[in-house]
């Protein structure tokens, strides 16, 4: 059969999964959801030597002094695991609580906003000088946010306390976790070649905290994940084409 040239183009989509490395051991991978952009970058630093006998001062030898490999990804799904990944954050579960007498303020003014220590509150009872608030219209309560807005301060003259119950919530504390590293796995599809599988394995990366976390937008928000690919077992990353 005569040779026939076939172009080999690439247009990628696929699934990015991340696994935490603890004590030198890789844990289970977790799919991070929709990732519209994923790339690997390479930067090679060299020390060039110039000859001095031809009159051209040309480079006649180059020594590689540094190899840097990085990655960039755009994550769109705001799960608690993804936020922790992007913010270098610790994640803790705060169990449901019953609060009996939380101090809020002494004689607040009209328009003051008072916040409960815990959001997702219910069965809220406000007291002034130890007695339940008689006029419910003196405040506006937003239980989900644990927010109380003072509408009539004359009814809250004195020490204001509150009793309430809460549901279980998740708290993400930014820049609190110092992990050993992460492994990345990309299960890709080459849509320019009939969805042919392409697997990219990165043994170890150090993820930088996201530089920007957009909280107000007219569009679906996303955040950037970036970091360095660390040499692991003498290798940076591998690509497997099936």
GUKE-195965 format. One record per residue: x, y, z of N, C-alpha, C, CB in turn; residue number from 1. Coordinates in steps of 0.2 Angstrom, whole numbers, plus 2048, in hexadecimal, padded with zeros to 3 digits. Glycine has a CB too. Example, Ala and Ser with C-alpha at 12.3 -4.5 7.8 and 13.67 -1.06 7.14 Angstrom:
BEGIN
{{842, 7E4, 827}, {83E, 7EA, 827}, {842, 7F0, 827}, {839, 7EA, 82D}, 1}
{{840, 7F5, 823}, {844, 7FB, 824}, {840, 800, 827}, {846, 7FD, 81D}, 2}
# end
This chain:
BEGIN
{{804, 7FA, 800}, {800, 800, 800}, {804, 806, 800}, {7FB, 800, 806}, 1}
{{803, 80B, 7FC}, {807, 811, 7FB}, {806, 815, 801}, {805, 815, 7F5}, 2}
{{80B, 819, 803}, {80B, 81D, 809}, {806, 823, 808}, {812, 820, 80B}, 3}
{{802, 825, 80D}, {7FD, 82A, 80C}, {7FE, 82F, 812}, {7F6, 828, 80B}, 4}
{{800, 835, 811}, {800, 839, 816}, {7FA, 83B, 81A}, {804, 840, 814}, 5}
{{7FA, 83B, 820}, {7F4, 83C, 824}, {7F6, 842, 82A}, {7F1, 836, 828}, 6}
{{7F3, 848, 829}, {7F4, 84D, 82E}, {7F3, 84B, 835}, {7F1, 853, 82C}, 7}
{{7F7, 84D, 83A}, {7F6, 84B, 841}, {7F5, 852, 845}, {7FC, 847, 844}, 8}
{{7EE, 854, 845}, {7ED, 85A, 849}, {7EA, 859, 850}, {7E7, 85E, 845}, 9}
{{7EA, 85E, 854}, {7E8, 85D, 85B}, {7E3, 862, 85D}, {7EE, 85C, 860}, 10}
{{7DD, 860, 860}, {7D9, 865, 863}, {7D6, 861, 869}, {7D3, 867, 85E}, 11}
{{7D8, 864, 86F}, {7D7, 860, 875}, {7D1, 862, 879}, {7DD, 860, 879}, 12}
{{7CE, 85D, 87C}, {7CA, 85E, 882}, {7CB, 858, 886}, {7C2, 85E, 87F}, 13}
{{7C8, 858, 88C}, {7C9, 852, 891}, {7C8, 854, 898}, {7D0, 850, 890}, 14}
{{7CA, 850, 89C}, {7C9, 850, 8A4}, {7D0, 851, 8A7}, {7C5, 84A, 8A6}, 15}
{{7D0, 856, 8AC}, {7D6, 857, 8B0}, {7D4, 854, 8B7}, {7D8, 85E, 8B0}, 16}
{{7D8, 850, 8BA}, {7D8, 84D, 8C0}, {7DE, 84F, 8C4}, {7D6, 846, 8C0}, 17}
{{7DD, 850, 8CB}, {7E2, 852, 8CF}, {7E2, 84D, 8D5}, {7E1, 859, 8D2}, 18}
{{7E8, 84B, 8D8}, {7E9, 847, 8DD}, {7EE, 84B, 8E2}, {7EC, 840, 8DB}, 19}
{{7ED, 84B, 8E9}, {7F2, 84E, 8ED}, {7F7, 849, 8EF}, {7EE, 850, 8F4}, 20}
{{7FD, 84B, 8F0}, {803, 847, 8F2}, {804, 848, 8F9}, {809, 849, 8ED}, 21}
{{804, 843, 8FD}, {805, 844, 905}, {80A, 83E, 907}, {7FF, 843, 909}, 22}
{{810, 841, 90A}, {815, 83C, 90C}, {818, 838, 906}, {812, 837, 911}, 23}
{{819, 83B, 900}, {81B, 838, 8FB}, {817, 833, 8F7}, {821, 834, 8FC}, 24}
{{811, 833, 8F9}, {80C, 82E, 8F6}, {806, 832, 8F3}, {809, 829, 8FC}, 25}
{{804, 830, 8ED}, {7FF, 833, 8EA}, {7F8, 830, 8EC}, {800, 832, 8E2}, 26}
{{7F3, 835, 8ED}, {7ED, 832, 8EF}, {7E8, 831, 8E9}, {7EA, 838, 8F4}, 27}
{{7E2, 831, 8EA}, {7DD, 82F, 8E5}, {7DC, 836, 8E1}, {7D6, 82D, 8E7}, 28}
{{7DB, 835, 8DA}, {7DA, 83B, 8D6}, {7D3, 83D, 8D6}, {7DC, 839, 8CE}, 29}
{{7D2, 843, 8D5}, {7CB, 847, 8D5}, {7CA, 84B, 8CF}, {7CA, 84B, 8DC}, 30}
{{7C5, 84A, 8CB}, {7C3, 84D, 8C6}, {7C1, 854, 8C8}, {7BD, 84A, 8C1}, 31}
{{7C4, 85A, 8C5}, {7C3, 861, 8C7}, {7BD, 864, 8C3}, {7C9, 865, 8C6}, 32}
{{7BA, 860, 8BE}, {7B5, 863, 8BB}, {7B7, 867, 8B4}, {7B1, 868, 8BF}, 33}
{{7B3, 86B, 8B2}, {7B4, 86E, 8AB}, {7BA, 873, 8AB}, {7AE, 872, 8A9}, 34}
{{7BF, 871, 8A7}, {7C5, 875, 8A6}, {7C6, 877, 89F}, {7CB, 871, 8A8}, 35}
{{7C4, 87E, 89D}, {7C4, 880, 896}, {7CB, 881, 893}, {7C0, 886, 895}, 36}
{{7D0, 882, 898}, {7D7, 883, 896}, {7DC, 880, 89A}, {7D8, 88B, 896}, 37}
{{7E0, 87C, 897}, {7E6, 878, 89A}, {7EC, 878, 896}, {7E4, 871, 89C}, 38}
{{7F2, 87A, 899}, {7F8, 87B, 895}, {7FE, 879, 899}, {7F8, 881, 891}, 39}
{{803, 877, 896}, {809, 875, 899}, {80E, 87A, 896}, {80C, 86E, 898}, 40}
{{813, 87D, 89A}, {817, 882, 897}, {81E, 880, 899}, {816, 889, 89A}, 41}
{{823, 881, 895}, {82A, 87F, 896}, {82F, 885, 894}, {82C, 879, 891}, 42}
{{834, 886, 899}, {838, 88B, 898}, {83F, 888, 89A}, {837, 891, 89D}, 43}
{{844, 889, 895}, {84B, 886, 895}, {850, 88C, 896}, {84C, 882, 890}, 44}
{{854, 88C, 89B}, {859, 891, 89C}, {85F, 88E, 89A}, {859, 894, 8A3}, 45}
{{863, 892, 896}, {86A, 890, 894}, {86F, 895, 895}, {86A, 88F, 88C}, 46}
{{875, 892, 895}, {87B, 896, 896}, {87F, 895, 88F}, {880, 894, 89C}, 47}
{{87F, 89B, 88B}, {882, 89A, 885}, {88A, 89C, 885}, {87F, 89F, 880}, 48}
{{88E, 898, 881}, {895, 89A, 880}, {896, 89D, 879}, {899, 894, 882}, 49}
{{89A, 8A2, 879}, {89C, 8A5, 873}, {8A3, 8A4, 871}, {89A, 8AD, 873}, 50}
{{8A4, 8A2, 86B}, {8AB, 8A1, 868}, {8AE, 8A8, 867}, {8AB, 89D, 862}, 51}
{{8B5, 8A8, 867}, {8B8, 8AF, 866}, {8BD, 8AF, 861}, {8BB, 8B1, 86D}, 52}
{{8BD, 8AA, 85C}, {8C2, 8AA, 857}, {8C0, 8AB, 850}, {8C5, 8A3, 857}, 53}
{{8B9, 8AB, 84E}, {8B7, 8AC, 848}, {8B5, 8B3, 846}, {8B1, 8A8, 846}, 54}
{{8B5, 8B7, 84A}, {8B3, 8BE, 849}, {8AB, 8BF, 849}, {8B5, 8C0, 842}, 55}
{{8A7, 8BA, 84A}, {8A0, 8BA, 84A}, {89D, 8BA, 852}, {89D, 8B5, 846}, 56}
{{8A2, 8B8, 856}, {89F, 8B8, 85D}, {899, 8B3, 85E}, {89E, 8BF, 860}, 57}
{{899, 8AE, 85A}, {893, 8AA, 85A}, {893, 8A5, 860}, {893, 8A6, 853}, 58}
{{88D, 8A2, 861}, {88C, 89D, 867}, {88E, 897, 864}, {885, 89D, 869}, 59}
{{893, 893, 867}, {895, 88D, 865}, {894, 887, 86A}, {89C, 88D, 864}, 60}
{{891, 889, 870}, {88F, 884, 874}, {88A, 887, 879}, {895, 881, 878}, 61}
{{885, 883, 87B}, {87F, 885, 87F}, {87E, 880, 885}, {879, 887, 87B}, 62}
{{87E, 882, 88B}, {87D, 87D, 891}, {876, 87F, 894}, {883, 87E, 896}, 63}
{{872, 87A, 894}, {86C, 87B, 897}, {86D, 87B, 89F}, {867, 875, 896}, 64}
{{86B, 881, 8A2}, {86C, 882, 8A9}, {866, 881, 8AD}, {86F, 889, 8AA}, 65}
{{860, 881, 8AA}, {85A, 880, 8AE}, {854, 87F, 8A9}, {858, 887, 8B1}, 66}
{{850, 87A, 8AB}, {84A, 878, 8A8}, {844, 879, 8AC}, {84A, 871, 8A5}, 67}
{{83F, 87D, 8AA}, {839, 87F, 8AE}, {833, 87D, 8AA}, {839, 887, 8B0}, 68}
{{82F, 879, 8AE}, {828, 877, 8AA}, {823, 879, 8AF}, {828, 86F, 8A9}, 69}
{{81E, 87C, 8AC}, {818, 87F, 8B0}, {812, 87C, 8AD}, {818, 886, 8B0}, 70}
{{80C, 87E, 8B0}, {806, 87C, 8AD}, {801, 882, 8AF}, {803, 876, 8B0}, 71}
{{7FC, 883, 8AB}, {7F6, 888, 8AC}, {7F0, 884, 8AA}, {7F7, 88E, 8A8}, 72}
{{7EB, 886, 8AF}, {7E4, 883, 8AD}, {7DF, 888, 8B0}, {7E3, 87C, 8B1}, 73}
{{7D9, 888, 8AC}, {7D3, 88C, 8AE}, {7CE, 887, 8B1}, {7D1, 890, 8A8}, 74}
{{7CC, 888, 8B7}, {7C7, 884, 8BB}, {7C1, 888, 8BB}, {7C9, 881, 8C2}, 75}
{{7BB, 885, 8B9}, {7B5, 888, 8B9}, {7B0, 886, 8BF}, {7B1, 887, 8B3}, 76}
{{7B1, 880, 8C2}, {7AD, 87E, 8C7}, {7AF, 880, 8CE}, {7AC, 876, 8C6}, 77}
{{7AB, 883, 8D2}, {7AC, 886, 8D8}, {7AA, 881, 8DE}, {7A9, 88D, 8D9}, 78}
{{7AD, 87B, 8DD}, {7AC, 876, 8E3}, {7B1, 878, 8E9}, {7AE, 86F, 8E0}, 79}
{{7B0, 876, 8EE}, {7B4, 877, 8F4}, {7BB, 874, 8F3}, {7B1, 874, 8FB}, 80}
{{7BB, 86E, 8F0}, {7C2, 86B, 8EE}, {7C6, 870, 8E9}, {7C1, 864, 8EC}, 81}
{{7C3, 872, 8E4}, {7C6, 876, 8DF}, {7C8, 87D, 8E2}, {7C2, 878, 8D9}, 82}
{{7C4, 880, 8E7}, {7C6, 886, 8EA}, {7CC, 885, 8EF}, {7C0, 889, 8EE}, 83}
{{7CC, 87F, 8F2}, {7D2, 87E, 8F6}, {7D8, 87D, 8F2}, {7D0, 878, 8FB}, 84}
{{7D7, 87A, 8ED}, {7DD, 879, 8E8}, {7E0, 87F, 8E6}, {7DB, 874, 8E2}, 85}
{{7DB, 884, 8E4}, {7DD, 88A, 8E1}, {7E0, 88F, 8E6}, {7D8, 88D, 8DD}, 86}
{{7DE, 88F, 8EC}, {7DF, 894, 8F1}, {7E4, 891, 8F6}, {7D9, 896, 8F4}, 87}
{{7E7, 88B, 8F5}, {7EB, 888, 8FA}, {7E8, 888, 901}, {7F2, 88C, 8FB}, 88}
{{7E2, 886, 901}, {7DD, 887, 907}, {7DC, 880, 90B}, {7D7, 889, 905}, 89}
{{7DB, 881, 911}, {7D8, 87B, 915}, {7D1, 87B, 915}, {7DB, 87C, 91D}, 90}
{{7CE, 875, 915}, {7C7, 874, 915}, {7C5, 871, 91C}, {7C4, 870, 90F}, 91}
{{7C0, 874, 91F}, {7BD, 871, 925}, {7B6, 871, 925}, {7C0, 875, 92C}, 92}
{{7B3, 86C, 928}, {7AC, 86B, 929}, {7AA, 86E, 930}, {7A9, 864, 928}, 93}
{{7A5, 873, 930}, {7A3, 875, 937}, {79C, 872, 938}, {7A3, 87D, 937}, 94}
{{79C, 86E, 93D}, {796, 86B, 93F}, {790, 86F, 941}, {797, 865, 944}, 95}
{{78A, 86D, 941}, {784, 871, 943}, {785, 872, 94A}, {77E, 86D, 942}, 96}
{{783, 879, 94C}, {784, 87B, 953}, {77E, 87E, 956}, {78A, 880, 953}, 97}
{{77E, 87E, 95C}, {778, 882, 960}, {77C, 888, 964}, {774, 87E, 964}, 98}
{{77A, 88E, 962}, {77E, 894, 965}, {778, 897, 96A}, {780, 899, 960}, 99}
{{77A, 898, 970}, {775, 89A, 975}, {775, 8A2, 976}, {777, 897, 97C}, 100}
{{77B, 8A5, 977}, {77B, 8AC, 978}, {782, 8AF, 975}, {77B, 8AD, 980}, 101}
{{781, 8B0, 96F}, {787, 8B3, 96B}, {786, 8BB, 96B}, {787, 8B1, 964}, 102}
{{78C, 8BE, 96E}, {78B, 8C5, 96E}, {78C, 8C8, 967}, {791, 8C8, 973}, 103}
{{788, 8CD, 965}, {788, 8D0, 95F}, {78B, 8D8, 95F}, {781, 8D0, 95C}, 104}
{{787, 8DC, 964}, {789, 8E3, 964}, {786, 8E6, 96A}, {787, 8E7, 95D}, 105}
{{788, 8EC, 96C}, {785, 8F0, 971}, {782, 8F6, 96E}, {78A, 8F2, 977}, 106}
{{77C, 8F6, 96E}, {778, 8FC, 96C}, {77A, 8FE, 964}, {779, 902, 970}, 107}
{{779, 8F9, 960}, {77A, 8FB, 959}, {776, 901, 956}, {779, 8F5, 954}, 108}
{{778, 903, 950}, {775, 909, 94D}, {771, 907, 947}, {77A, 90E, 94B}, 109}
{{76C, 90B, 945}, {768, 90A, 93F}, {76D, 908, 939}, {763, 90F, 93E}, 110}
{{76C, 903, 936}, {770, 901, 930}, {776, 8FD, 931}, {772, 908, 92D}, 111}
{{777, 8FC, 938}, {77D, 8F8, 939}, {77B, 8F0, 937}, {77E, 8F8, 941}, 112}
{{780, 8ED, 935}, {780, 8E6, 932}, {784, 8E2, 937}, {782, 8E5, 92B}, 113}
{{780, 8DD, 93A}, {783, 8D8, 93F}, {783, 8D1, 93C}, {77F, 8D9, 946}, 114}
{{789, 8CE, 93D}, {78A, 8C7, 93A}, {78A, 8C2, 940}, {790, 8C7, 936}, 115}
{{787, 8BD, 93F}, {788, 8B7, 944}, {78E, 8B4, 942}, {782, 8B2, 943}, 116}
{{791, 8B0, 947}, {798, 8AD, 946}, {797, 8A7, 941}, {79A, 8AA, 94D}, 117}
{{791, 8A4, 941}, {790, 89F, 93C}, {78A, 8A0, 938}, {78F, 898, 940}, 118}
{{78B, 89F, 931}, {785, 8A0, 92D}, {780, 89A, 92D}, {788, 8A1, 925}, 119}
{{77C, 89A, 928}, {777, 895, 927}, {773, 894, 92E}, {77A, 88E, 925}, 120}
{{771, 89A, 931}, {76E, 899, 938}, {766, 898, 937}, {76F, 8A0, 93B}, 121}
{{763, 896, 93C}, {75C, 895, 93D}, {75A, 895, 944}, {75A, 88E, 93A}, 122}
{{754, 896, 945}, {751, 897, 94C}, {754, 89D, 950}, {752, 890, 950}, 123}
{{755, 8A2, 94C}, {759, 8A8, 94F}, {754, 8AC, 954}, {75B, 8AD, 949}, 124}
{{757, 8AD, 95A}, {754, 8B1, 95F}, {759, 8B6, 961}, {752, 8AC, 965}, 125}
{{757, 8BD, 960}, {75B, 8C2, 962}, {759, 8C5, 969}, {75B, 8C8, 95D}, 126}
{{75D, 8C6, 96D}, {75C, 8C9, 974}, {75F, 8D0, 975}, {75E, 8C4, 979}, 127}
{{75C, 8D4, 979}, {75F, 8DA, 97B}, {75F, 8DB, 982}, {75B, 8E1, 978}, 128}
{{765, 8DC, 985}, {765, 8DC, 98D}, {763, 8D5, 990}, {762, 8E2, 990}, 129}
{{763, 8D0, 98C}, {761, 8C9, 98F}, {75A, 8C7, 98D}, {762, 8C9, 996}, 130}
{{756, 8CC, 98B}, {74F, 8CB, 989}, {74E, 8CB, 982}, {74A, 8D1, 98C}, 131}
{{74A, 8C6, 97F}, {748, 8C5, 978}, {746, 8CC, 975}, {743, 8BF, 977}, 132}
{{748, 8CD, 96F}, {746, 8D3, 96B}, {73F, 8D3, 96A}, {74A, 8D4, 965}, 133}
{{73B, 8D8, 96C}, {734, 8D8, 96C}, {731, 8D9, 965}, {731, 8DD, 971}, 134}
{{735, 8DE, 961}, {733, 8E0, 95B}, {737, 8DD, 955}, {733, 8E8, 95A}, 135}
{{735, 8D8, 952}, {738, 8D5, 94C}, {73A, 8D9, 947}, {735, 8CE, 94A}, 136}
{{736, 8DE, 946}, {737, 8E3, 940}, {73D, 8E8, 941}, {731, 8E7, 93F}, 137}
{{740, 8E7, 947}, {746, 8EC, 949}, {74C, 8E9, 945}, {747, 8EC, 950}, 138}
{{74C, 8E3, 942}, {752, 8E0, 93F}, {74F, 8DD, 939}, {756, 8DC, 943}, 139}
{{754, 8DC, 934}, {753, 8D8, 92E}, {758, 8D2, 92F}, {754, 8DC, 927}, 140}
{{756, 8CC, 92E}, {75A, 8C6, 92F}, {75B, 8C2, 929}, {757, 8C2, 935}, 141}
{{761, 8C1, 927}, {762, 8BC, 921}, {766, 8B6, 924}, {767, 8C0, 91C}, 142}
{{762, 8B1, 925}, {765, 8AB, 929}, {76A, 8A8, 925}, {75F, 8A6, 92A}, 143}
{{76A, 8A7, 91E}, {76F, 8A3, 91B}, {776, 8A7, 91C}, {76D, 8A3, 913}, 144}
{{776, 8AD, 91C}, {77C, 8B1, 91D}, {77E, 8B2, 924}, {77C, 8B7, 919}, 145}
{{779, 8B1, 928}, {77A, 8B3, 92F}, {77B, 8BB, 930}, {781, 8B0, 932}, 146}
{{777, 8BE, 92C}, {777, 8C5, 92C}, {771, 8C9, 92F}, {778, 8C8, 925}, 147}
{{772, 8CD, 934}, {76D, 8D1, 937}, {76E, 8D9, 936}, {76C, 8D0, 93F}, 148}
{{769, 8DC, 933}, {769, 8E3, 931}, {765, 8E7, 936}, {767, 8E5, 92A}, 149}
{{767, 8EC, 939}, {764, 8EF, 93E}, {75F, 8F5, 93B}, {768, 8F3, 943}, 150}
{{759, 8F4, 93C}, {754, 8F9, 939}, {751, 8FE, 93E}, {74E, 8F5, 936}, 151}
{{751, 8FC, 944}, {74E, 901, 949}, {753, 900, 94F}, {747, 900, 94B}, 152}
{{758, 904, 950}, {75D, 903, 955}, {75A, 905, 95C}, {763, 907, 954}, 153}
{{755, 908, 95C}, {752, 90A, 963}, {74F, 904, 966}, {74C, 90F, 962}, 154}
{{74E, 8FF, 963}, {74B, 8F8, 966}, {751, 8F4, 968}, {747, 8F5, 961}, 155}
{{757, 8F6, 966}, {75D, 8F2, 968}, {762, 8F6, 96C}, {761, 8EF, 962}, 156}
{{760, 8FA, 971}, {764, 8FE, 975}, {766, 8F9, 97B}, {760, 904, 978}, 157}
{{76D, 8F7, 97B}, {770, 8F3, 980}, {774, 8ED, 97D}, {76A, 8F0, 984}, 158}
{{776, 8E9, 981}, {77A, 8E3, 97E}, {775, 8DE, 97A}, {77D, 8DF, 984}, 159}
{{777, 8DD, 974}, {773, 8D9, 96F}, {777, 8D2, 96F}, {772, 8DC, 968}, 160}
{{773, 8CD, 970}, {775, 8C6, 96F}, {771, 8C2, 96B}, {776, 8C2, 976}, 161}
{{773, 8BC, 969}, {76E, 8B8, 964}, {770, 8B1, 966}, {770, 8BA, 95D}, 162}
{{76A, 8AD, 965}, {76A, 8A6, 966}, {768, 8A3, 95F}, {766, 8A3, 96C}, 163}
{{76B, 89D, 95D}, {769, 89B, 956}, {76C, 894, 956}, {76B, 89F, 951}, 164}
{{76A, 890, 950}, {76C, 88A, 94F}, {76F, 88A, 948}, {767, 884, 94F}, 165}
{{774, 886, 946}, {777, 886, 93F}, {777, 87F, 93C}, {77E, 889, 940}, 166}
{{777, 87F, 936}, {778, 879, 932}, {780, 878, 931}, {775, 879, 92B}, 167}
{{782, 872, 92F}, {789, 870, 92D}, {78B, 875, 927}, {78A, 869, 92C}, 168}
{{791, 878, 928}, {794, 87C, 922}, {79B, 87A, 921}, {793, 883, 924}, 169}
{{79D, 87B, 91B}, {7A4, 87A, 919}, {7A8, 881, 919}, {7A5, 877, 912}, 170}
{{7AE, 881, 91C}, {7B2, 887, 91C}, {7B9, 886, 919}, {7B3, 88A, 924}, 171}
{{7BA, 88B, 914}, {7C0, 88A, 910}, {7C5, 890, 913}, {7BF, 88B, 909}, 172}
{{7CB, 88F, 916}, {7CF, 894, 918}, {7D5, 894, 913}, {7D2, 892, 91F}, 173}
{{7D5, 89A, 90F}, {7DA, 89B, 90A}, {7E1, 89B, 90D}, {7D9, 8A1, 906}, 174}
{{7E6, 899, 909}, {7ED, 899, 90B}, {7EF, 896, 911}, {7F0, 8A0, 90A}, 175}
{{7EC, 890, 913}, {7ED, 88D, 919}, {7F0, 886, 919}, {7E7, 88D, 91D}, 176}
{{7F0, 883, 912}, {7F3, 87D, 912}, {7F9, 87D, 90E}, {7ED, 878, 90E}, 177}
{{7FE, 879, 910}, {805, 879, 90D}, {806, 871, 90B}, {80A, 87B, 912}, 178}
{{804, 86F, 905}, {804, 868, 903}, {80B, 867, 900}, {7FE, 867, 8FF}, 179}
{{80C, 860, 8FF}, {812, 85E, 8FC}, {812, 85F, 8F5}, {814, 857, 8FE}, 180}
{{80C, 85E, 8F2}, {80C, 85F, 8EB}, {806, 85B, 8E8}, {812, 85C, 8E7}, 181}
{{805, 85C, 8E2}, {7FF, 858, 8DE}, {801, 855, 8D8}, {7F9, 85D, 8DD}, 182}
{{7FE, 850, 8D6}, {7FE, 84C, 8D0}, {7F9, 84E, 8CB}, {7FF, 844, 8D1}, 183}
{{7FA, 84F, 8C5}, {7F5, 851, 8C0}, {7F4, 84B, 8BB}, {7F6, 858, 8BD}, 184}
{{7EE, 84A, 8B9}, {7ED, 845, 8B3}, {7E8, 848, 8AF}, {7EA, 83F, 8B6}, 185}
{{7E9, 849, 8A8}, {7E5, 84B, 8A3}, {7E3, 845, 89E}, {7E8, 851, 89F}, 186}
{{7DD, 844, 89F}, {7DA, 83F, 89A}, {7D7, 842, 894}, {7D5, 83A, 89D}, 187}
{{7DB, 843, 88F}, {7D9, 848, 889}, {7D6, 844, 883}, {7DF, 84B, 887}, 188}
{{7D2, 848, 87F}, {7CF, 845, 879}, {7D2, 84A, 873}, {7C8, 845, 879}, 189}
{{7D5, 847, 86E}, {7D7, 84B, 868}, {7D1, 84B, 864}, {7DD, 848, 865}, 190}
{{7CD, 851, 864}, {7C7, 851, 860}, {7C8, 852, 859}, {7C2, 857, 863}, 191}
{{7CF, 853, 857}, {7D1, 854, 850}, {7D2, 84D, 84D}, {7D6, 859, 84F}, 192}
{{7D2, 848, 851}, {7D4, 841, 84F}, {7CF, 83C, 852}, {7DB, 840, 851}, 193}
{{7C9, 83E, 851}, {7C3, 839, 853}, {7C3, 838, 85B}, {7C4, 833, 850}, 194}
{{7C5, 83D, 85F}, {7C5, 83C, 866}, {7CA, 837, 868}, {7BE, 83A, 869}, 195}
{{7D0, 836, 865}, {7D5, 832, 867}, {7D8, 834, 86E}, {7DB, 832, 862}, 196}
{{7D9, 82F, 872}, {7DB, 830, 879}, {7E2, 833, 879}, {7DA, 82A, 87D}, 197}
{{7E3, 838, 87E}, {7EA, 83A, 87F}, {7EA, 83B, 887}, {7EB, 841, 87B}, 198}
{{7EF, 838, 88A}, {7F0, 838, 891}, {7F6, 83C, 893}, {7F0, 831, 894}, 199}
{{7F5, 841, 897}, {7FB, 845, 89A}, {7FC, 844, 8A1}, {7FB, 84C, 898}, 200}
{{801, 841, 8A4}, {802, 840, 8AB}, {808, 844, 8AD}, {804, 838, 8AC}, 201}
{{806, 848, 8B3}, {80B, 84C, 8B6}, {80C, 84A, 8BD}, {809, 854, 8B6}, 202}
{{812, 847, 8BF}, {813, 844, 8C5}, {813, 848, 8CB}, {819, 841, 8C5}, 203}
{{815, 84F, 8CA}, {815, 853, 8D0}, {815, 85A, 8CE}, {81B, 851, 8D5}, 204}
{{811, 85E, 8D1}, {810, 865, 8D0}, {810, 869, 8D6}, {80B, 867, 8CB}, 205}
{{812, 86F, 8D6}, {811, 874, 8DC}, {80C, 879, 8D9}, {818, 877, 8DF}, 206}
{{806, 87A, 8DC}, {801, 87E, 8DA}, {802, 885, 8DE}, {7FA, 87B, 8DB}, 207}
{{802, 88A, 8DA}, {802, 891, 8DD}, {7FB, 893, 8DF}, {805, 896, 8D8}, 208}
{{7FA, 897, 8E4}, {7F3, 899, 8E6}, {7F1, 89E, 8E0}, {7F3, 89D, 8EC}, 209}
{{7EA, 89E, 8DE}, {7E8, 8A2, 8D9}, {7E9, 8A9, 8DA}, {7E0, 8A0, 8D8}, 210}
{{7EB, 8AD, 8D5}, {7EC, 8B4, 8D6}, {7E6, 8B8, 8D7}, {7F1, 8B6, 8D0}, 211}
{{7E1, 8B5, 8D3}, {7DA, 8B9, 8D4}, {7D5, 8B4, 8D5}, {7D9, 8BD, 8CD}, 212}
{{7D0, 8B6, 8D9}, {7CA, 8B2, 8DA}, {7C4, 8B7, 8D9}, {7CA, 8AF, 8E1}, 213}
{{7C1, 8B7, 8D3}, {7BC, 8BC, 8D1}, {7B5, 8B9, 8D5}, {7BB, 8BC, 8CA}, 214}
{{7B2, 8BE, 8D8}, {7AC, 8BC, 8DC}, {7A6, 8C0, 8D9}, {7AD, 8BF, 8E3}, 215}
{{7A6, 8C5, 8D5}, {7A1, 8C8, 8D2}, {7A2, 8C8, 8CA}, {79F, 8CF, 8D5}, 216}
{{79D, 8C6, 8C7}, {79E, 8C6, 8BF}, {797, 8C5, 8BC}, {7A3, 8C0, 8BD}, 217}
{{797, 8C7, 8B6}, {791, 8C6, 8B2}, {791, 8BF, 8AE}, {790, 8CB, 8AD}, 218}
{{797, 8BC, 8AF}, {798, 8B5, 8AB}, {799, 8B0, 8B0}, {79D, 8B6, 8A6}, 219}
{{79A, 8AA, 8AE}, {79C, 8A4, 8B2}, {7A3, 8A6, 8B4}, {79B, 89D, 8AF}, 220}
{{7A4, 8A6, 8BB}, {7AB, 8A7, 8BD}, {7B0, 8A1, 8BC}, {7AB, 8A9, 8C4}, 221}
{{7B6, 8A2, 8BC}, {7BB, 89D, 8BC}, {7C1, 89F, 8C0}, {7BD, 89B, 8B5}, 222}
{{7C6, 89B, 8C1}, {7CC, 89D, 8C4}, {7D2, 899, 8C1}, {7CC, 89C, 8CC}, 223}
{{7D8, 89C, 8C1}, {7DE, 89A, 8BE}, {7E2, 895, 8C3}, {7E2, 89F, 8BB}, 224}
{{7E4, 890, 8C1}, {7E8, 88B, 8C4}, {7EF, 88B, 8C1}, {7E5, 884, 8C5}, 225}
{{7F4, 88C, 8C4}, {7FB, 88C, 8C1}, {800, 88A, 8C6}, {7FD, 893, 8BE}, 226}
{{806, 888, 8C4}, {80B, 885, 8C8}, {811, 882, 8C4}, {808, 880, 8CD}, 227}
{{815, 87F, 8C8}, {81B, 87C, 8C5}, {81B, 875, 8C5}, {822, 87E, 8C9}, 228}
{{81D, 872, 8BF}, {81E, 86B, 8BF}, {824, 869, 8C2}, {81D, 868, 8B7}, 229}
{{824, 865, 8C7}, {82B, 863, 8CA}, {82D, 85C, 8C7}, {82A, 862, 8D2}, 230}
{{834, 85C, 8C7}, {837, 856, 8C4}, {835, 850, 8C9}, {83E, 856, 8C3}, 231}
{{833, 84A, 8C7}, {831, 845, 8CB}, {833, 83E, 8C8}, {829, 845, 8CC}, 232}
{{838, 83B, 8CC}, {83B, 835, 8C9}, {83F, 836, 8C3}, {836, 830, 8C8}, 233}
{{842, 83C, 8C2}, {845, 83E, 8BC}, {841, 840, 8B6}, {84A, 838, 8BA}, 234}
{{83B, 841, 8B7}, {836, 843, 8B2}, {832, 849, 8B4}, {832, 83C, 8B0}, 235}
{{830, 84C, 8AF}, {82B, 852, 8B0}, {824, 850, 8AE}, {82D, 858, 8AB}, 236}
{{822, 84D, 8A8}, {81C, 84B, 8A6}, {81C, 846, 8A0}, {817, 851, 8A5}, 237}
{{817, 843, 89F}, {817, 83E, 89A}, {810, 83F, 896}, {818, 837, 89C}, 238}
{{811, 83D, 88F}, {80B, 83E, 88B}, {80A, 837, 888}, {80B, 843, 885}, 239}
{{804, 834, 889}, {803, 82D, 886}, {7FD, 82E, 880}, {801, 828, 88B}, 240}
{{7FF, 82C, 87A}, {7FA, 82C, 875}, {7F8, 825, 873}, {7FD, 830, 86F}, 241}
{{7F1, 824, 874}, {7EF, 81D, 872}, {7EC, 81D, 86B}, {7E9, 81C, 877}, 242}
# end
